[in-house]
């Protein structure tokens, strides 16, 4: 069944309400009174979102007699990044305000700003209110904040906002690149689904971090996904119905994370490509590439990889002739060399070593997938949107569809797969292929193909 937005809020245990409608911002004082024990607030925005929604929020709050104890406005340029240092600053600033700790932070902005306020509020033991200004990510409604800490892109634990006010009059006027970023993030849920199928099966054989499918979370994300993508295809062109459909489905996928307390339902291999590039601060002409646009190219790469892996109805690709599963020390050296000089070096080695399979698990997993090849292949390919169809859909939605659009080469995208497989202990198609010994042969097929990543 398809779960409505109101259905999904019932499954959430941290967010009380999400108001999604025209002129929703007029409800801000009422939401404060209904859901928070304190009515003194502080506002955090950037120069762009302050113009888009912050000034209006200030006016409504002051007219309602709400005390605004402080306003912090980040610069509009350069674009705000997800560095944990901003959390340190916000904690110091909020805790210095006269009414602290009897205060409600209000985040007015897109995904990065929301994550910074989310984590800051958690570390200060505060509940916060979010006013999204764009349909740029799925990160408004889940618990956890995706931040760069010590050079390592990771999801830091923290509760979701107590309530959200999503004014369609505001988000429909967001820059088009933010809406196309949100569309790319939503399209990535296709790979999240196929990878969850793979992880669910691998978990039966003892694979590390291979979560079993949880029906409610699966339904929230996967049911109606293609329909929502079709409805929101014109969101980046300012189509109000498209923006509304996109924000609603992204919010639902976020509530699936809040329900699960992890990102398994909404991200797979495609996000690993993105995480590698986020640790490199990928940019074009000095402008950082958005999370959603990195995920878009990651989704295309992961789709290509998955198609090649499951191409033969008779069985998985042949094991590379020179493949030998590396031992612990050899693998540690490989990972160390791949991330030499990175501030995240030690954490990545830790994650990679945690998922290195023992011989028994490896044999069980490989045999299990080979013995039931037709079953898993049929299920995955039924869920997977074929590469050409996916590329056409993303192009129509205004998303980047070639590596050069995000400032990198085709060869670099393919090579990124090696590091992407190393950075998370979260089972996906990259792990299955690596464990089965055909990882490099699939990358070789991607390189030789005249279809993928052009």
C-alpha positions in Angstrom: 0.0 0.0 0.0 1.0 3.6 -0.5 1.4 5.5 2.8 0.2 9.1 2.8 2.2 11.8 4.5 -0.2 11.8 7.5 0.2 8.0 7.8 4.0 8.3 7.9 3.9 11.0 10.6 2.1 8.4 12.8 5.1 6.1 12.4 7.5 8.8 13.5 8.4 9.1 17.2 10.3 12.4 17.1 8.4 14.7 14.7 4.9 15.7 15.9 3.7 17.5 12.8 4.6 18.6 9.2 2.5 21.5 7.8 2.8 21.4 4.0 0.5 23.9 2.3 0.3 27.4 0.8 1.0 30.1 3.4 2.1 27.5 6.0 4.5 29.9 7.5 1.6 31.8 9.1 1.1 28.8 11.4 4.5 29.3 13.0 3.4 30.9 16.3 0.6 28.3 16.7 3.1 25.5 16.1 5.4 26.9 18.8 2.5 27.1 21.3 1.2 23.6 20.5 4.4 21.6 20.5 7.0 23.4 22.5 7.3 24.2 26.2 9.2 27.5 25.5 8.1 30.3 23.3 11.4 32.2 23.2 13.2 31.5 19.9 16.4 32.1 18.0 16.6 32.0 14.2 19.3 30.5 12.1 19.3 31.1 8.3 21.7 32.2 5.6 21.5 35.4 3.5 19.4 33.7 0.8 17.0 31.9 3.1 16.6 34.9 5.3 15.2 36.8 2.2 13.1 33.8 1.1 11.5 33.1 4.5 13.4 34.5 7.5 12.1 38.1 7.3 8.5 36.8 7.0 9.0 34.5 9.9 10.4 37.3 12.0 7.4 39.5 11.2 4.8 36.8 12.1 6.6 35.9 15.3 6.9 39.5 16.5 3.3 40.3 15.6 2.3 37.2 17.7 4.3 38.5 20.7 7.0 35.8 20.4 10.3 36.9 21.8 13.2 36.4 19.4 16.4 36.2 21.5 18.9 36.1 18.6 19.3 35.8 14.8 22.3 34.3 13.1 22.7 34.7 9.4 25.3 32.6 7.6 26.8 34.2 4.4 24.9 33.3 1.2 28.2 32.8 -0.6 30.2 30.8 -0.6 27.5 28.1 -0.2 27.2 26.8 3.3 29.0 23.5 3.7 28.3 20.6 6.1 31.4 21.0 8.3 31.0 20.1 11.9 32.9 23.3 12.8 29.6 25.1 12.2 28.0 23.0 14.8 30.6 24.1 17.3 29.9 27.7 16.5 26.2 27.4 16.7 26.4 25.6 20.1 28.5 28.5 21.5 26.2 31.1 20.0 22.9 29.6 21.1 24.2 28.8 24.6 25.3 32.5 25.0 21.7 33.8 24.4 20.0 35.3 27.5 17.1 32.8 27.6 19.2 29.7 27.1 18.2 26.9 27.8 14.6 28.0 27.6 14.7 28.6 23.9 13.6 27.0 20.6 16.0 27.2 17.7 14.3 27.7 14.3 16.2 26.5 11.2 15.2 28.4 8.1 17.0 26.9 5.0 17.8 23.9 3.0 19.4 20.6 3.9 22.8 21.6 5.1 21.5 24.4 7.4 18.9 22.0 8.8 21.5 19.4 9.6 23.7 21.9 11.4 20.8 23.1 13.5 19.6 19.6 14.1 22.9 18.4 15.5 23.5 21.6 17.5 20.1 21.4 19.1 20.7 17.8 20.1 24.1 18.6 21.7 22.4 21.4 23.7 19.5 19.2 24.7 17.0 21.4 22.8 14.1 20.6 20.5 13.9 22.7 17.3 11.5 23.7 14.6 12.4 23.6 10.9 11.2 25.8 8.0 12.5 24.2 4.8 13.1 26.7 1.9 13.7 24.1 -0.9 12.9 20.5 -2.0 16.6 19.8 -2.1 17.1 16.6 0.0 15.3 13.9 2.0 17.1 15.2 5.2 14.5 17.4 6.7 12.4 14.7 8.4 14.8 11.9 9.5 16.8 11.6 12.6 20.6 12.1 12.2 22.6 14.8 10.5 24.9 14.1 7.6 28.1 16.1 8.3 31.8 16.2 7.6 33.6 15.6 10.9 37.3 15.3 10.9 37.2 15.0 7.1 34.8 12.0 7.2 31.3 12.2 5.8 29.1 10.5 8.4 25.6 10.5 9.8 25.8 11.8 13.4 22.9 10.8 15.7 20.4 13.5 16.6 16.6 13.7 16.7 14.5 15.0 13.8 12.8 18.4 14.2 9.8 18.5 16.6 7.7 20.1 13.8 8.2 21.3 10.3 6.5 24.2 8.4 6.9 23.7 4.6 5.3 26.6 2.8 4.7 25.8 -0.8 4.7 29.5 -1.7 8.3 29.6 -0.5 9.7 26.3 -1.7 8.3 26.6 -5.2 10.5 29.7 -5.7 13.7 28.0 -4.6 16.5 28.0 -7.3 15.9 25.3 -9.8 19.2 23.5 -9.0 17.9 22.8 -5.5 14.7 21.2 -6.8 16.7 19.1 -9.3 19.0 18.1 -6.5 15.9 16.9 -4.6 14.7 15.0 -7.6 18.1 13.2 -7.9 18.0 12.3 -4.2 14.5 10.8 -4.7 15.6 8.9 -7.8 18.4 7.3 -5.7 15.8 5.4 -3.7 15.6 3.0 -6.7 19.1 1.8 -5.9 18.4 1.9 -2.2 15.7 -0.6 -2.9 17.7 -3.0 -5.0 20.6 -2.8 -2.5 18.2 -3.5 0.4 17.0 -6.6 -1.5 20.6 -7.7 -1.9 21.5 -6.9 1.8 18.4 -8.7 3.0 19.5 -11.9 1.2 23.1 -11.6 2.2 22.1 -11.2 5.8 20.7 -14.7 5.8 24.2 -16.0 5.2 25.8 -13.9 8.0 27.0 -10.9 6.0 27.9 -7.8 8.1 25.5 -4.9 8.3 23.0 -6.6 6.0 19.7 -5.5 7.4 16.6 -7.5 6.8 13.8 -5.7 4.9 11.3 -4.1 7.3 7.9 -4.0 5.5 6.6 -0.6 6.8 9.8 1.3 6.0 10.1 -0.5 2.6 6.5 0.5 1.7 7.1 4.1 2.8 10.0 4.5 0.4 9.4 2.1 -2.5 5.6 2.1 -2.9 4.6 4.8 -5.3 8.2 5.9 -5.9 8.1 5.9 -9.7 4.7 7.6 -9.6 6.1 10.4 -7.4 9.1 10.8 -9.7 6.8 11.2 -12.7 4.6 13.7 -10.8 7.6 15.8 -9.7 9.5 15.8 -13.0 8.8 19.5 -13.6 9.7 20.6 -10.1 12.9 22.3 -11.2 10.8 24.4 -13.6 8.8 25.9 -10.7 5.8 23.7 -11.3 3.8 24.0 -8.0 2.3 20.5 -8.2 5.7 19.0 -9.0 7.3 20.7 -6.1 4.6 19.6 -3.7 4.8 16.0 -4.9 8.6 16.0 -4.6 8.7 17.5 -1.1 5.9 15.1 0.1 7.7 12.0 -1.1 11.1 13.1 0.1 9.5 13.8 3.5 8.0 10.3 3.5 11.4 8.7 2.8 12.8 10.8 5.7 10.1 9.5 8.0 11.2 5.9 7.0 14.6 6.7 8.3 13.1 8.1 11.5 11.1 4.9 11.9 14.1 2.7 11.3 16.7 4.9 13.1 19.1 4.3 10.2 19.5 5.2 6.5 19.1 1.6 5.2 15.7 2.3 3.5 16.9 5.3 1.5 20.5 4.9 0.5 22.7 2.3 -1.0 25.8 2.2 -3.2 24.9 5.4 -5.0 25.4 7.4 -1.8 28.8 5.9 -1.3 30.0 7.4 -4.6 28.6 10.7 -3.3 30.2 10.4 0.1 33.7 10.0 -1.5 33.2 13.1 -3.5 31.9 15.0 -0.5 35.0 14.3 1.4 36.9 15.8 -1.6 34.7 19.0 -1.5 33.8 18.5 -5.2 33.0 21.8 -7.0 32.5 23.3 -10.4 34.0 26.8 -11.1 34.5 27.2 -7.4 30.8 26.4 -6.6 30.3 23.3 -4.5 28.3 20.6 -6.2 25.1 19.9 -4.3 24.5 16.6 -2.4 21.6 15.7 -4.7 23.6 16.2 -7.9 26.5 14.1 -6.6 24.0 11.4 -5.7 22.5 11.7 -9.2 25.7 10.7 -10.9 26.3 8.1 -8.1 22.8 6.7 -8.9 23.7 6.4 -12.6 27.0 4.7 -11.8 25.4 2.3 -9.3 22.7 1.5 -11.9 25.3 0.7 -14.5 27.2 -1.5 -12.0 24.0 -3.4 -11.0 22.9 -3.9 -14.6 26.2 -5.5 -15.6 26.3 -7.7 -12.5 22.8 -9.1 -13.2 23.1 -9.1 -17.0 23.5 -12.9 -17.5 20.4 -15.0 -16.7 22.6 -18.0 -16.1 24.7 -16.7 -13.3 26.9 -13.9 -11.9 29.9 -12.6 -13.9 32.9 -14.8 -13.9 35.5 -14.3 -11.2 38.4 -12.2 -12.4 41.2 -14.6 -13.4 43.7 -13.0 -11.1 41.4 -12.5 -8.1 42.5 -13.6 -4.7 40.6 -12.4 -1.7 43.1 -10.3 0.3 44.0 -11.1 3.8 43.4 -8.7 6.7 46.8 -6.9 6.5 46.8 -6.8 2.7 43.4 -5.3 2.6 44.3 -2.8 5.3 47.2 -1.7 3.2 45.0 -1.3 0.1 42.5 0.9 2.0 45.3 2.9 3.6 46.8 3.6 0.2 43.5 4.6 -1.3 42.9 7.2 1.4 46.5 8.2 2.1 46.5 11.8 3.4 42.8 11.9 4.1 41.7 13.1 7.6 39.2 10.3 7.5 41.9 7.7 6.9 41.7 5.8 10.2 37.9 5.8 10.4 37.7 4.4 6.8 40.1 1.6 7.6 38.0 0.8 10.7 34.8 0.6 8.6 36.5 -1.4 5.9 38.0 -4.0 8.3 34.6 -4.4 10.1 33.0 -5.7 6.9 35.8 -8.0 5.7 34.1 -11.4 5.6 35.4 -14.5 7.2 35.9 -17.6 5.0 32.7 -19.3 6.2 30.5 -16.3 5.6 32.1 -15.7 2.2 31.4 -19.2 1.0 27.8 -19.3 2.3 27.0 -15.9 0.7 28.6 -16.8 -2.7 26.9 -20.2 -2.8 23.6 -18.7 -1.7 23.5 -16.2 -4.4 24.6 -18.6 -7.1 22.1 -21.3 -6.1 19.2 -18.8 -6.1 20.4 -16.6 -9.0 17.2 -16.5 -11.0 15.1 -15.5 -8.0 17.3 -12.6 -6.8 18.1 -11.5 -10.4 14.4 -11.3 -11.3 13.5 -9.3 -8.1 16.3 -6.8 -8.6 15.8 -6.2 -12.3 12.0 -5.8 -11.7 12.8 -3.0 -9.2 15.7 -1.4 -11.1 14.9 1.3 -13.7 17.0 0.5 -16.8 20.0 2.9 -17.2 18.7 4.6 -20.4 15.2 5.2 -18.9 16.8 6.5 -15.7 19.1 8.9 -17.6 16.2 10.2 -19.7 14.1 10.7 -16.5 16.9 12.6 -14.8 17.6 14.7 -17.9 13.9 15.8 -18.1 14.0 16.7 -14.5 17.0 19.1 -15.0 19.5 16.9 -13.2 23.1 16.4 -14.4 23.5 13.2 -16.3 27.2 13.2 -17.3 30.2 13.3 -15.0 31.5 16.5 -16.6 28.5 18.4 -15.4 29.7 17.9 -11.8 33.3 18.6 -12.7 34.8 15.1 -13.0 35.6 12.6 -15.8 33.9 9.4 -16.7 37.0 7.4 -15.8 37.1 9.1 -12.4 33.5 8.1 -11.6 34.3 4.5 -12.5 37.5 4.5 -10.4 35.6 6.0 -7.5 33.8 2.6 -7.1 36.9 1.2 -5.5 37.0 3.7 -2.7 33.2 3.8 -2.4 33.2 0.1 -1.6 35.7 0.7 1.3 34.1 3.5 3.3 31.0 2.1 4.9 30.1 -1.2 6.7 26.7 -1.2 4.9 26.1 -4.1 2.6 25.3 -3.3 -1.1 26.0 -4.4 -4.6 29.6 -3.3 -4.4 30.2 -5.6 -1.4 28.5 -8.5 -3.1 30.5 -8.1 -6.2 33.8 -7.6 -4.3 33.2 -10.7 -2.2 32.3 -12.8 -5.3 35.5 -11.8 -7.1 34.0 -10.0 -10.1 34.3 -6.4 -8.9 37.2 -5.5 -11.3 35.6 -7.3 -14.3 32.4 -5.2 -13.8 34.4 -2.0 -13.7 36.2 -3.1 -16.9 32.8 -3.7 -18.6 31.7 -0.2 -17.5 34.8 1.3 -19.0 34.4 -0.5 -22.4 30.6 0.2 -22.7 29.4 3.0 -25.0 26.2 3.3 -22.9 27.2 4.2 -19.4 28.2 7.6 -18.0 28.3 9.4 -21.4 
